[in-house]
């Protein structure tokens, strides 16, 4: 085995390489979604909150799971 110089990183021997847990399971870890930086972003005002609340209350109950899924995806 050759000793690496201080400027080079030592490469592990083939028998020393351990597979990562993600490689053995065949899954890729989820990366965070990049967020858009909107300079014109503003807070919602009270009138908009009331309108949104009324819209949510008038929504059919069978649509609620889809709405929750969208909200969860956007907040990840």
RATAUR-V790248 format. One record per backbone hydrogen bond with DSSP energy under -0.5 kcal/mol. CO is the residue of the C=O (numbers start at 1). NH is the residue of the N-H. Records with the same first field share a line. If there is no record, write none. Layout:
BEGIN
CO=NH  NH
END
This chain:
BEGIN
5=8
13=16  17
14=17
20=24
21=25
22=26  27
36=38
37=39
38=41
45=49
46=50
47=51
48=52
49=53
50=54
51=55
52=56
53=57
54=58
56=59
60=63
61=64
63=67
64=68
65=69
66=70
67=71
68=72
69=73
70=74
71=75
72=76
73=76
END
